[in-house]
Amino acid sequence: MRVPIACDKNLRVLMIVRIIFALFTLFALYETAKVDSLPGFGAVKGHYAGYVNVNPSTDSNIFYYFIESSSDASTNVPVTLWLNGGPGCSSLLGLFGENGPISMSASGELSDNPSGWTKHSHVIWIDQPVGTGFSYTNSSTGFPTTIEAVAEDLYNALLGFFQEFPQYSNSDFYITGESYAGHYIPALATKIDKENSGGNVTIQLKGVAIGNGWVDPITQNQAYVDYPYNLGLINTRQKFEAEAIQKRLVKAIQASRWVDANNLSNQLEQYVLTAAGPLDIDDVMMSQSAIDPIISAAGVYLNLPEVREALHLEDSPKNWTFVNQTAGDALVEDEQKSLAHLLPNLISKYRVLIYTGNYDMNCNLVGVESYLDALEFAGREAFYNAPRAGWFVNGALAGYARSWGKLKSGPSITNLIVRNAGHEVPFYQPVNALDMFRRFVEGADWF
């Protein structure tokens, strides 16, 4: 039976009211998150910051900083997530010290960064796992203790983000990051892939990029020995002594004694650093860290009352630190587990970029090349035998690349070595890192 006309009109009016209310609510959230200016820099456009509650039962809240792209393109601008490592290191280092449109100096001064990745994408920097940076929980059980729990929180954070910014929910989505993001990224991408496989695609994942990533510890710990030895940083006797620690470490991993394994990994790292003399583990060409002064400056700047107000953090219970030890320690049994087994599925479906700065000893190119060559996937032999050629930026040699797959139109993997770069590639080589990022999101050739 047809609904009476008067009732039909009332239903339409009610629906219109609900739609208007929903749009008003979204607009209010959008405006609440908007950052109008940054103290010491001035007015900014397209900046947003806020929290997403990822677990109401523990009141776990993840902080994000989102910047819209400055690209002239009106369509097809992707959304990119950036994650720093640790575990427990804030991604705001990435924003202000690596690939954001605003750079911070060692003295805390802010300036335009001509190599910011927002030239080619909208970018989200997220403080995670819970407890990292400005993110917080009001329960001792809110700190994730497994990589699966980390991925669950991150996935919920992204769902919350796209609910707040629905205009980007159908945009191509890329996950990028460095260091311990070698754990975060495969886990999160696998979570998204699994959720999307049910037919309800909520996040348009297209690719992942892992920079100097901690992916396969049993392989990469051995590289703590091979890399410095090949560079002449340790001698033969020291190599044998380091290998003795490494062999005990392998046994601990094989026996699933994860805390022991992590302690031995730290012992191995410290032995090599002591034997090699004063050098920066993130850049063996330096005797001390070049990025630490920026971290210190960020610790002062981000806790200024006027900065907290600009980022809508007046009521937040959390002060910013680059490293949150509690969040990191909660994952102690995860650190020496491998995530390499997740990569073949991702390579078969998405665009995958594995890039490494050649001066980094922390997650060095020897270990990265070793675990990549051991991966079992459909194109393994072709990838292993792929020509390795120079990658040039502005006519200068920037690094070396080898690829397998369809970079533009289908799944692929690229292994990229970035010359004259340490652990944080965008910090050491900003211009080349921007070119790398552009080629990655566009699916462009490397040669």
Wavefront OBJ file of the C-alpha trace (Angstrom):
o trace
v 0.000 0.000 0.000
v 1.316 3.427 -0.929
v 2.316 5.733 1.927
v -0.112 8.673 2.270
v 1.188 11.873 0.676
v 1.333 13.801 3.957
v 3.310 11.017 5.617
v 5.573 10.741 2.570
v 6.359 14.457 2.788
v 7.098 14.163 6.494
v 9.543 11.327 5.832
v 11.307 13.370 3.167
v 11.551 16.341 5.506
v 12.917 14.104 8.265
v 15.515 12.644 5.907
v 16.580 16.113 4.774
v 16.895 17.251 8.393
v 19.032 14.218 9.220
v 21.277 14.826 6.211
v 21.689 18.489 7.133
v 22.472 17.519 10.728
v 25.053 14.957 9.580
v 26.702 17.482 7.270
v 26.701 20.095 10.020
v 28.290 17.599 12.427
v 31.005 16.723 9.914
v 31.653 20.402 9.215
v 31.901 21.084 12.954
v 34.423 18.254 13.387
v 36.341 19.485 10.352
v 36.501 23.026 11.711
v 37.387 21.824 15.208
v 40.440 20.020 13.835
v 41.560 22.914 11.642
v 44.945 24.467 12.456
v 44.974 28.118 11.408
v 48.539 29.025 12.315
v 51.697 27.686 13.909
v 53.539 29.860 16.444
v 56.874 30.939 15.040
v 55.748 30.291 11.475
v 52.443 32.028 10.877
v 49.265 31.202 9.007
v 48.943 27.756 7.455
v 46.422 26.357 5.008
v 44.988 22.859 4.913
v 46.412 21.784 8.283
v 44.354 19.703 10.725
v 45.171 18.033 14.032
v 43.217 15.994 16.521
v 42.506 12.694 18.207
v 40.722 9.519 17.180
v 39.515 7.271 19.980
v 40.541 3.783 18.876
v 39.396 1.842 21.934
v 36.654 3.281 24.162
v 37.089 0.537 26.776
v 40.638 1.729 27.542
v 40.078 5.324 26.407
v 42.954 4.970 23.949
v 43.396 8.030 21.738
v 45.661 8.352 18.718
v 46.878 11.789 17.633
v 47.111 12.746 13.969
v 48.391 15.734 12.036
v 46.951 15.976 8.530
v 48.023 18.360 5.760
v 46.235 18.670 2.456
v 48.311 18.617 -0.696
v 49.524 21.785 -2.366
v 49.291 20.007 -5.730
v 47.528 21.864 -8.540
v 45.820 18.633 -9.583
v 42.096 18.800 -8.884
v 41.632 15.022 -8.916
v 43.577 11.813 -8.285
v 45.649 13.261 -5.445
v 46.357 10.333 -3.101
v 46.371 10.199 0.679
v 49.588 8.984 2.310
v 50.193 7.818 5.862
v 53.660 8.349 7.356
v 54.899 6.368 10.371
v 58.137 6.744 12.300
v 59.560 3.758 14.142
v 60.902 2.941 17.581
v 58.800 1.265 18.698
v 57.443 4.304 20.492
v 58.854 7.131 18.316
v 56.607 10.037 17.341
v 55.805 10.581 13.670
v 55.958 14.329 14.262
v 59.700 13.951 13.698
v 58.742 12.963 10.167
v 56.537 16.039 9.870
v 58.996 18.627 11.186
v 62.317 16.901 10.535
v 61.909 14.902 7.344
v 59.104 15.172 4.805
v 56.561 17.744 5.966
v 56.057 21.094 4.206
v 57.490 22.880 7.256
v 60.999 22.163 8.545
v 62.366 22.733 12.028
v 65.981 23.739 12.581
v 68.191 22.660 15.466
v 67.359 25.967 17.151
v 63.620 25.364 16.794
v 62.991 27.831 13.969
v 60.357 26.893 11.388
v 60.642 27.465 7.647
v 59.130 26.241 4.382
v 60.423 22.880 3.190
v 60.551 22.883 -0.625
v 60.863 19.081 -0.557
v 57.743 18.365 1.495
v 55.800 15.326 0.342
v 52.520 17.268 0.357
v 53.552 18.481 -3.099
v 52.301 15.156 -4.441
v 49.885 13.846 -1.815
v 47.724 14.644 1.163
v 49.729 13.329 4.130
v 48.769 12.072 7.600
v 51.401 11.806 10.326
v 50.173 9.588 13.179
v 51.649 9.181 16.664
v 51.429 5.460 17.378
v 51.350 2.948 18.971
v 49.103 4.301 21.709
v 51.231 6.214 24.212
v 53.610 7.591 21.575
v 54.029 11.346 21.125
v 50.730 13.063 21.902
v 48.745 9.798 21.786
v 47.584 8.476 25.145
v 45.484 5.954 27.034
v 43.830 6.118 30.427
v 44.370 2.424 31.118
v 47.496 0.378 31.735
v 46.008 -2.219 29.379
v 45.702 0.325 26.569
v 49.300 -0.114 25.393
v 49.369 -2.710 22.578
v 51.692 -5.645 23.232
v 51.529 -7.340 19.820
v 51.932 -6.099 16.268
v 48.400 -7.314 15.545
v 47.058 -5.045 18.295
v 49.090 -2.151 16.878
v 47.571 -2.768 13.444
v 44.072 -2.937 14.933
v 44.503 0.455 16.625
v 45.979 1.976 13.479
v 43.170 0.608 11.346
v 40.581 2.056 13.720
v 42.431 5.376 13.656
v 42.225 5.438 9.863
v 38.526 4.578 9.897
v 37.970 7.448 12.317
v 40.047 9.770 10.174
v 38.099 8.989 6.998
v 34.828 9.447 8.871
v 36.005 12.917 9.811
v 37.329 13.614 6.297
v 34.922 11.644 4.068
v 35.917 13.631 0.976
v 39.153 11.596 0.923
v 37.678 8.164 1.623
v 37.787 7.168 -2.056
v 41.303 8.480 -2.671
v 44.180 6.133 -3.438
v 45.941 5.348 -0.173
v 49.628 4.662 0.484
v 51.418 3.654 3.681
v 54.977 4.889 4.167
v 57.451 4.999 7.014
v 60.868 4.031 8.284
v 62.749 1.949 10.841
v 60.337 -0.010 13.077
v 57.649 0.875 10.567
v 59.132 -2.200 8.885
v 56.898 -3.990 11.393
v 54.007 -1.518 11.440
v 53.537 -1.255 7.669
v 53.275 -4.954 6.698
v 50.949 -5.549 9.661
v 48.682 -2.589 8.865
v 48.633 -3.284 5.122
v 47.730 -6.916 5.817
v 44.940 -5.794 8.147
v 43.528 -3.444 5.489
v 43.869 -6.127 2.812
v 41.989 -8.612 4.985
v 39.198 -6.162 5.810
v 38.876 -5.114 2.162
v 38.733 -8.724 0.974
v 35.289 -9.066 2.520
v 33.929 -6.930 -0.296
v 33.460 -3.787 1.777
v 36.463 -1.752 0.658
v 36.821 1.063 3.164
v 40.450 2.072 2.548
v 41.722 2.279 -1.035
v 45.163 0.768 -0.408
v 47.435 0.978 -3.462
v 50.946 0.569 -2.121
v 53.466 0.579 0.717
v 56.955 2.052 1.044
v 59.328 0.932 3.803
v 62.480 2.952 4.412
v 65.440 1.416 6.264
v 62.910 -0.925 7.819
v 63.267 -3.450 10.640
v 61.457 -6.336 8.944
v 63.331 -9.624 9.426
v 65.448 -9.517 12.615
v 67.130 -12.915 12.299
v 68.607 -11.785 8.974
v 69.160 -8.154 9.826
v 70.969 -8.864 13.099
v 73.617 -10.747 11.099
v 74.036 -7.582 9.054
v 75.083 -5.785 12.254
v 78.247 -7.861 11.820
v 78.680 -7.938 8.043
v 78.009 -4.275 7.259
v 80.578 -2.720 9.643
v 83.132 -5.428 8.814
v 82.815 -4.802 5.072
v 83.319 -1.083 5.691
v 86.408 -1.705 7.812
v 84.746 -0.374 10.953
v 85.587 -3.567 12.867
v 88.459 -6.001 12.353
v 88.448 -9.790 12.003
v 88.782 -10.485 15.732
v 85.947 -8.096 16.525
v 83.864 -9.693 13.789
v 84.279 -13.117 15.426
v 83.333 -11.699 18.827
v 80.264 -10.003 17.362
v 79.282 -13.238 15.613
v 79.435 -15.080 18.938
v 76.742 -12.733 20.273
v 74.792 -13.047 17.051
v 74.764 -16.869 17.240
v 73.320 -16.737 20.760
v 70.754 -14.280 19.447
v 69.700 -16.645 16.654
v 69.220 -19.469 19.164
v 67.075 -17.216 21.349
v 64.879 -16.285 18.366
v 64.562 -19.918 17.292
v 63.526 -20.839 20.843
v 61.016 -17.946 20.967
v 62.839 -16.414 23.940
v 61.886 -12.964 22.754
v 63.067 -10.860 25.683
v 66.455 -12.613 25.696
v 66.676 -12.154 21.936
v 65.983 -8.449 22.208
v 68.570 -8.020 24.953
v 71.145 -9.837 22.819
v 70.285 -7.684 19.804
v 70.900 -4.568 21.893
v 74.144 -6.113 23.190
v 75.290 -6.852 19.636
v 74.515 -3.329 18.512
v 76.355 -1.812 21.464
v 79.394 -4.054 20.954
v 79.748 -2.986 17.331
v 79.265 0.699 18.133
v 81.902 0.542 20.874
v 84.343 -1.387 18.684
v 83.866 0.942 15.720
v 84.583 4.043 17.762
v 82.524 7.220 17.951
v 80.023 7.075 15.120
v 76.311 7.535 14.620
v 74.483 4.248 14.088
v 72.061 6.057 11.771
v 74.864 7.533 9.642
v 78.301 5.942 9.820
v 79.825 8.986 8.140
v 79.068 11.026 11.265
v 80.551 10.786 14.750
v 77.313 12.036 16.310
v 73.684 12.318 15.281
v 72.718 15.167 12.979
v 69.004 14.763 13.677
v 69.106 14.644 17.500
v 69.282 18.465 17.842
v 66.024 18.721 15.875
v 64.422 16.148 18.171
v 65.493 18.224 21.175
v 64.151 21.417 19.599
v 60.841 19.694 18.818
v 60.563 18.626 22.452
v 60.649 22.270 23.495
v 58.476 23.659 20.698
v 55.659 21.100 20.783
v 55.153 21.547 24.532
v 54.833 25.339 24.400
v 51.353 26.382 25.635
v 50.688 28.416 22.491
v 51.637 25.472 20.258
v 49.437 23.081 22.213
v 46.582 25.563 21.846
v 47.166 25.823 18.092
v 46.997 22.013 17.839
v 43.851 21.814 20.021
v 45.746 20.100 22.834
v 44.803 22.411 25.706
v 42.869 19.619 27.433
v 45.190 16.772 26.476
v 46.852 15.056 29.463
v 49.934 14.253 27.380
v 53.203 16.139 26.989
v 55.179 15.388 23.850
v 58.361 13.349 23.882
v 59.962 11.810 20.822
v 60.297 8.385 22.447
v 57.763 6.908 24.841
v 59.487 4.143 26.746
v 56.263 2.617 28.064
v 54.818 2.229 24.568
v 58.113 0.805 23.329
v 58.587 -1.613 26.222
v 55.071 -2.961 25.749
v 56.254 -4.398 22.411
v 59.469 -5.961 23.714
v 58.320 -9.458 22.734
v 57.531 -8.262 19.220
v 60.835 -6.623 18.302
v 62.725 -9.748 17.211
v 59.827 -11.379 15.362
v 59.850 -11.336 11.577
v 57.174 -9.700 9.426
v 58.832 -10.774 6.165
v 56.259 -13.535 5.663
v 53.589 -10.876 5.081
v 55.404 -9.255 2.158
v 54.757 -11.848 -0.605
v 50.989 -11.333 -0.407
v 51.440 -7.555 -0.493
v 53.829 -7.797 -3.454
v 51.238 -9.875 -5.320
v 48.549 -7.193 -4.942
v 50.112 -3.770 -4.421
v 52.985 -1.468 -5.328
v 55.828 -2.134 -2.873
v 58.929 0.025 -2.446
v 61.779 -0.984 -0.137
v 64.341 1.820 0.102
v 67.542 2.077 2.140
v 70.018 4.851 2.833
v 73.484 3.410 2.226
v 75.140 5.035 5.274
v 72.696 3.593 7.804
v 74.093 0.809 9.981
v 70.923 0.497 12.068
v 68.713 -1.181 9.445
v 71.382 -1.434 6.806
v 71.328 -2.341 3.135
v 73.129 -5.676 3.668
v 70.330 -6.976 5.875
v 67.609 -5.518 3.672
v 69.044 -7.055 0.496
v 69.426 -10.404 2.281
v 65.831 -10.713 3.435
v 64.491 -9.458 0.091
v 66.430 -12.076 -1.851
v 65.053 -14.800 0.434
v 61.383 -13.880 -0.101
v 59.238 -16.468 -1.866
v 56.837 -14.875 -4.361
v 55.783 -15.375 -7.964
v 58.361 -13.004 -9.420
v 61.242 -13.928 -7.135
v 63.639 -15.173 -9.820
v 62.853 -12.301 -12.177
v 63.315 -9.800 -9.345
v 66.617 -11.363 -8.294
v 67.921 -11.193 -11.868
v 66.433 -7.787 -12.669
v 68.940 -5.236 -13.945
v 70.178 -2.859 -11.270
v 70.618 0.570 -12.773
v 71.284 4.117 -11.709
v 68.456 6.368 -10.540
v 69.127 9.991 -11.425
v 67.631 13.185 -10.010
v 68.325 16.476 -11.780
v 71.093 14.776 -13.745
v 72.938 13.491 -10.660
v 73.196 9.875 -9.530
v 70.818 9.522 -6.565
v 70.948 5.760 -6.094
v 70.321 2.362 -7.628
v 67.078 0.525 -8.344
v 65.845 -2.883 -9.445
v 62.184 -3.718 -9.944
v 59.769 -6.483 -10.812
v 56.150 -6.168 -11.880
v 53.995 -3.456 -13.395
v 54.965 -0.241 -11.662
v 52.101 1.795 -13.092
v 49.205 -0.581 -13.516
v 49.720 -3.567 -11.251
v 51.546 -5.176 -8.341
v 55.292 -4.681 -8.179
v 58.332 -4.488 -5.952
v 61.254 -2.076 -6.164
v 64.446 -2.215 -4.131
v 66.040 1.232 -4.016
v 69.423 2.183 -2.563
v 69.645 5.903 -1.754
v 73.181 7.262 -1.987
v 74.696 9.467 0.721
v 71.757 8.940 3.067
v 71.447 7.638 6.588
v 68.569 6.040 8.474
v 66.106 8.907 7.926
v 66.374 9.227 4.140
v 64.142 12.337 3.711
v 66.259 14.166 6.306
v 69.592 13.371 4.648
v 68.471 13.619 1.010
v 65.277 15.722 0.897
v 65.317 16.506 -2.844
v 66.023 12.921 -3.862
v 63.506 11.588 -1.335
v 60.811 13.803 -2.846
v 61.623 12.463 -6.314
v 61.509 8.933 -4.896
v 58.115 9.576 -3.328
v 56.706 11.117 -6.511
v 57.793 8.134 -8.604
v 56.346 5.775 -6.013
v 52.844 7.276 -5.855
v 52.736 7.868 -9.622
v 54.040 4.406 -10.483
v 56.782 6.000 -12.581
v 59.884 4.225 -13.881
v 63.165 4.591 -11.996
v 65.428 4.797 -15.030
l 1 2 3 4 5 6 7 8 9 10 11 12 13 14 15 16 17 18 19 20 21 22 23 24 25 26 27 28 29 30 31 32 33 34 35 36 37 38 39 40 41 42 43 44 45 46 47 48 49 50 51 52 53 54 55 56 57 58 59 60 61 62 63 64 65 66 67 68 69 70 71 72 73 74 75 76 77 78 79 80 81 82 83 84 85 86 87 88 89 90 91 92 93 94 95 96 97 98 99 100 101 102 103 104 105 106 107 108 109 110 111 112 113 114 115 116 117 118 119 120 121 122 123 124 125 126 127 128 129 130 131 132 133 134 135 136 137 138 139 140 141 142 143 144 145 146 147 148 149 150 151 152 153 154 155 156 157 158 159 160 161 162 163 164 165 166 167 168 169 170 171 172 173 174 175 176 177 178 179 180 181 182 183 184 185 186 187 188 189 190 191 192 193 194 195 196 197 198 199 200 201 202 203 204 205 206 207 208 209 210 211 212 213 214 215 216 217 218 219 220 221 222 223 224 225 226 227 228 229 230 231 232 233 234 235 236 237 238 239 240 241 242 243 244 245 246 247 248 249 250 251 252 253 254 255 256 257 258 259 260 261 262 263 264 265 266 267 268 269 270 271 272 273 274 275 276 277 278 279 280 281 282 283 284 285 286 287 288 289 290 291 292 293 294 295 296 297 298 299 300 301 302 303 304 305 306 307 308 309 310 311 312 313 314 315 316 317 318 319 320 321 322 323 324 325 326 327 328 329 330 331 332 333 334 335 336 337 338 339 340 341 342 343 344 345 346 347 348 349 350 351 352 353 354 355 356 357 358 359 360 361 362 363 364 365 366 367 368 369 370 371 372 373 374 375 376 377 378 379 380 381 382 383 384 385 386 387 388 389 390 391 392 393 394 395 396 397 398 399 400 401 402 403 404 405 406 407 408 409 410 411 412 413 414 415 416 417 418 419 420 421 422 423 424 425 426 427 428 429 430 431 432 433 434 435 436 437 438 439 440 441 442 443 444 445 446 447
